[in-house]
Amino acid sequence: MTGIPEKPNLIDERLHLATGFHESERDWIVRRLATLGPRLRSFDAVQVDLEISLKERDGPGQQVTLECWIRRSPRLHLVATSYAHELAVALNEVRNGLLRQIDDAKTRTEPRSNRALRHPQTTAELP
């Protein structure tokens, strides 16, 4: 087992490198963010857009921001930010932050967590 996913890499397909990152860093960034893939697979790939940006590289105010847009109803815009000085640590922090937000969003919208979606006919009867 090689650990290489058989399906196309959703992160590689949908990630846009914005300000501060070089195209030569793309593979390294995609590998760092790879664990987002399984969480995002519950959405159609065309529904997901990712963008990562870096401000003040190697400076005291270095900031990495990872944004995720999921086109569904309601549309989701998730943002994770890290101020870690080491770039690898910052990428891990934004990845983990986005993972938590995706999990929270799924929990809020899944029928098992929402009585109105589970039992639409009985909620209309409630006062």
C-alpha positions in Angstrom: 0.0 0.0 0.0 1.5 3.3 -1.1 -0.8 5.7 0.6 -1.4 7.5 -2.7 -5.2 8.1 -3.2 -6.7 6.4 -6.2 -9.1 9.2 -6.9 -7.9 12.6 -8.2 -6.5 14.8 -5.5 -9.3 17.2 -4.7 -6.9 19.6 -2.9 -4.5 19.8 -5.9 -7.4 20.3 -8.3 -9.2 23.0 -6.3 -6.4 24.9 -4.5 -5.4 28.4 -5.7 -2.1 29.7 -4.5 -2.6 33.4 -3.8 -0.2 36.1 -2.6 3.0 35.0 -1.0 3.3 31.4 -2.3 5.3 30.3 -5.3 4.1 27.7 -7.8 7.2 25.7 -7.1 5.8 25.2 -3.5 2.5 23.8 -4.7 3.3 20.0 -4.3 4.6 20.6 -0.7 1.5 22.6 0.2 -0.8 20.1 -1.3 0.9 17.3 0.7 0.5 19.4 3.9 -3.2 20.0 3.3 -3.9 16.4 2.0 -6.0 15.4 5.1 -8.6 17.9 4.1 -9.4 15.8 1.0 -11.4 13.1 2.8 -13.5 15.7 4.6 -14.3 17.6 1.5 -15.1 14.5 -0.6 -18.7 14.6 0.7 -19.2 17.6 -1.5 -18.9 17.6 -5.3 -15.5 18.8 -6.3 -17.0 21.6 -8.4 -18.7 22.9 -5.2 -15.3 23.4 -3.4 -12.8 26.2 -3.9 -9.7 26.6 -1.8 -7.3 29.6 -1.6 -4.2 29.9 0.5 -2.2 33.2 1.0 0.9 34.3 2.8 1.6 37.8 4.1 5.0 39.0 5.2 6.9 35.8 4.5 9.6 35.2 7.2 8.7 38.5 8.8 7.5 39.1 12.4 3.9 39.5 11.2 3.8 36.4 9.0 0.3 35.3 8.4 -1.1 32.3 6.5 -4.7 32.3 5.6 -6.6 29.3 4.1 -10.1 30.0 2.8 -12.6 27.5 1.6 -15.9 28.2 -0.3 -18.4 25.5 -0.5 -21.2 26.2 -3.0 -24.3 24.7 -1.5 -27.4 26.0 0.3 -26.5 27.8 2.4 -23.1 28.7 0.9 -20.2 28.2 3.3 -17.2 30.5 3.5 -14.7 29.1 6.0 -11.4 30.9 7.0 -8.5 29.6 9.1 -5.5 31.8 9.9 -2.1 31.2 11.5 0.6 33.5 12.7 3.2 30.8 13.4 6.7 31.8 12.3 7.5 28.5 10.8 5.7 27.9 7.5 5.2 24.2 8.0 3.6 24.8 11.4 1.4 27.5 10.0 0.2 25.2 7.3 -0.6 22.5 9.8 -2.5 25.1 12.0 -4.7 26.4 9.1 -5.4 22.8 7.9 -6.5 21.7 11.4 -8.6 24.9 11.8 -10.3 24.3 8.6 -10.9 20.6 9.5 -12.7 21.7 12.7 -14.8 24.2 10.8 -15.8 21.7 8.1 -16.8 19.2 10.8 -18.8 21.8 12.7 -20.6 22.9 9.5 -21.5 19.3 8.7 -22.8 18.7 12.2 -25.0 21.7 12.0 -26.6 20.8 8.7 -26.9 17.0 8.9 -30.4 15.7 9.6 -29.3 13.8 12.7 -28.4 17.1 14.3 -31.4 19.0 13.1 -34.8 17.9 14.2 -36.5 20.0 11.5 -34.7 18.1 8.8 -35.1 14.7 10.5 -38.9 15.1 11.1 -40.2 17.8 8.8 -43.9 16.7 9.3 -43.7 16.7 13.1 -42.0 20.1 13.5 -44.8 21.9 11.8 -47.1 20.6 14.5 -44.9 21.8 17.4 -45.9 25.1 19.0 
